Amino acid sequence: MTAAGTPAGLAPVLRQLGLSGILDTLEARLAEARAGTLGHAGFLQVLCEDELARRDAAKITRRIRAARFPAADATLETFDFGYNAKLPAAAIRDLARLEFIAAGEGILAYGPVGVGKSHLAAALGHQACRRGYDVTFTTCSRLLAHLAGGHADRSFETRIRKLAKTAVLICDDFAMREFTAAQADDLYELLTERIGRPGRSLILTSNRSPADWYPLFPNAVVGESILDRVLNTSHHLLLEGKSYRPRRRPGQPKPGPAAPRPP
C-alpha cells in the first residue's frame, strides 16, 4: 500500500484527474518545499503553473504536427538572415510579430529558386503555431488536387469551409504552371471565403513575380478577381540573391550558426 501524500500515492490520483504531467516536476518541487523555498500555497501554485506550461507545449506540438510543415527545422531560429544581402530582413522582422494575421492580411514571398521562400513561409507558420494559431501548409498542386477531390465525392463545400477556418493557410509554389478553368474557379471559391477577413491570413510563395500570374488564368475575369483580392491585401516580399541549396550538397561544410531570431 502506498502512503497518502507520497509521490507514489499521488500518481494514480493525478492520472485520474488528467494531471499526470505534474509528475514530471513533482520531485523537484517537493525538494524545493523541503528546502523551505516554497510554502504550501507556493508549492501548489508552481505545480499548477508547471501543468499549464506542459499543456501549452502539448498544444503547440499538436498544432505544428497538424500543419504538416515540410521540415521540422524550418523555423526563424534556423533561417540565415546574413546569407543574402538583399534579403528584406526588416520587413520579415515586422511580420514575425504576426500582426498581419489579426488584420486579415496576407504575405506574398516571391523570387528565384533556392532563396528561402518556403523556409520563410514555414518559419512564420511555426511562429503562428506557437502563438496559438491553427496553420495549414500545402503546395499549390496539392491544394488544387484536394479541392478537385471535393467535386468527386461531393465534399467540396465541406473542404472549403474547413480551409476557410484555418487561421494561416500557406500555399507553397503558387503559379508554377497554367491553371485550368476548374482550378481557377476552385481557387476563387476558396479565396473569397478567406481574403481580407480578420484572423485569416494567406501566405503564398512563388518563383514568378505577381505581375506574371495574370496570363496563367484561362479566364481573365476570374484571374483578375482572384489577384485583385490577393495582391491588394498582402505584404509583398521580393527575395533575391544566392541559392541556399548548394550549401546542402553532400560533402559540403555545414553552414554556420544562424543569426539571432527576429523579435
N, C-alpha and C positions, 0 to 999 in steps of 0.2 A: 504494500500500500504506500502510495506517495503522500508525503505530508502536505497539508494545505498550506498555500503560500510559498512553497518552494518552486523553482523553475520547472521541475518535472511535474509538479501538481498543477501548475498553471497552464502547461502546454495543451492538454485536451480541452480546457475551458476556453482558451483563446482561439483554438481551432473551431470550436462550436460557434463562437461569436464572429467568425470570419476575420479574426485579428491575429492570425498566425505570424504575420510579418513582424510583429513586436518581438517574437522570439529571437530574431536576428540581432537585436541590440539589447536584449534584456539583461544579459550577464554584465555587459559594460555599464549599463545604467544602475544595476544593483551595486556594482563596485563603487560607483560614484556616490551612491546613497550611503554605503557603509563607511566611505571615507569622510562623510559629513558634508560633501559639496552639494548635496541635493536633499531638501526637506521632503515631507510627504507629498505636498501639493506640487512641488517642483518635479519630483520623480514621476508623478502621474502625467504632468504636462509634457515632459520631454518624451515619454513613451508614446503619447498621443501624437506629438509632432513627428516622431520617427515613423509612425504608421501613416500619417498623411503624406510624408515625403515619399515613402515606399509606394503608396497608391498613385501619387502623381507621376513617379518614374515609370510605373507599370502602364499608366495611360499613355505616356509619351512613346513607350516601346510599342504598344499596340497601334498607335496612330502611324508610326514610322513603318511598321510591318504592313499595315493596310494600304499605305501609299504606294507600295511597290516601286521604290526607287531603284534605278539600275545598278547602283553601287552603294554599299553601306558607308563608305568613307567619303562620299561626295558631299562635303559639308563646307561651311565658310571657314572653319578652322584649317582645312586642308587645301583651300584654294590659294594658289600662289599669286598674290597681288603684285609682286615685284617682277614677274617674268616678262610682261609686256608693258612697255612704257605708255602705250596709247590706251590702256585699259581705263574706263571711266570709273575709277576707284571711289571718288567722292559720291557719285550718283549711287553706286552699289551700297556704300555705307548708309546713305539715306534710306534706301529701300530695305535694308536689313532691319530697320526699325519696324517694318511691316505695317506702317500706317496706311499703305495703299489698299490693304485688304478691307479694313473698315470703311474706306471711302468708295469701295466698289471699283477700284482702278485695276488695270492690267499692266503687264510688262511684255514688251517685245524685245527679245535679245537676238540680234542677227549679225552675221558676219561670216567670214570664210570658215572652212572646216578646221577643227582642232584647237580653236582659241578659247575653249572653256564654256561655251554657251550651255551645254547640257549640265555640266558640273554646277554652274552658277544657278541654273533653274532648280536643280535638285537641292542645292545648298539653301536656297531661300525656302524651299519646301520643308526641309529639315527644321529650319528656324521656326516656321509656322507650326509644325507639329509640336515643338517644344512650348510654344505659346498657347497651345490648346485648340488649334485649328485642324479640321479634317482636310487631308490633302489626297489628291489622286494624280499619279504620274503615269502618263501613257505616251506612246508615239502617235503621230497623226494617222499613220496607216492602221494601227490597232484600234484607235478611236473610231475611224470610219468603218472598219470591219465590225466593231461592236454595235454601232448604230444600224448597220445594214442587217445584222442578225436579228435585230428587233422587228424588222419587217417580216422576216421569215417565220418567226414564232409569235407574232402579234404582241410583242412586249415592248414595242418602240416607245410608247408613251411612258411606260414604267422606267425604261432606261434613261429617257430624257429627264424625268423628274429626279431620279437618283443622282445623275451627273449635275443637275442644276442646283442641288442642295449642297454639294461639296464646296467648302469654303475656298479652297485653292485648287483649280484644275490646271495641271501642267501638261501642255501638248508639245512634245519634242519633235523636231524635224518637220515642222509645218511647211507646206507648199514645196515639197520635194518634186512633185510632178503635177500634171494637169488633173483637175477634179472632173469627175463625171457629173452629169446633171443631177443624178440622185444623191451623190455625195455632197454636192453644194447645197441641195435642199435640206439634207440632214444637218449639215453644219449651221445653216440658217435657223432651223428649229431649235437647236441646242443653244446657240449663242444669243438668240433673242430672249431666252429664259435666264441668261446669266449677266450679260453685259450691262454695266452701269448700276447694278444692284448692290447696295451697301452690304458688306460682309461676304461678297462673292468676288473672286479675282481669277483672271485668266492669265497664265504665263505661256507665251509662245516662244519657241526658238526656231530659227530658220537660217539656212545658208544663203537665202535670197534676200535682197532688200525689199521692204514692203512695197515699194513702187513697182516691183516686178511680179507682185502677186496677182494683179488685176487680170492679165491675159490667161491665167490658169483656170479661170472660171468660164464655162461654156456659155452661160447666160450672164451678160454684162450687168443686167439689172440686179440679179441675185448677188453677184460678186460685189457690186458697188454697195448694196445694202449691208452685206456682211462686213466689208472692210471699212466702211464709213463708221460703223459702230466700234470695231476693234481699234482702228488707228487713232480715233479721237477720244478714246477713254483709257489710253495706255501710255506708260512711260516707255520711251524708245531708247534702247541701249545698243549702240553700234560697237561691237567688239572686233578689234583689228589686232594684227601682229603675228607673231610666230606661233606655229602649232606646238602644243604641249606634247603631242604623241611621240615624236622621235625620242624623247627622254625616257619613254617607257619601253623601248625596244629591248628584247632580251640581251643581256650583257652590258647594257648601258649603266653608268653610275647612277645611283639613286639620287633623286632630286633632294636639295637641301630642305631644311625645315621651312614651312610656310610662314608667311608674315602673320603678325597677330590678327585675330578675328576682328572685323569691324564691330563697333558697338551696336 
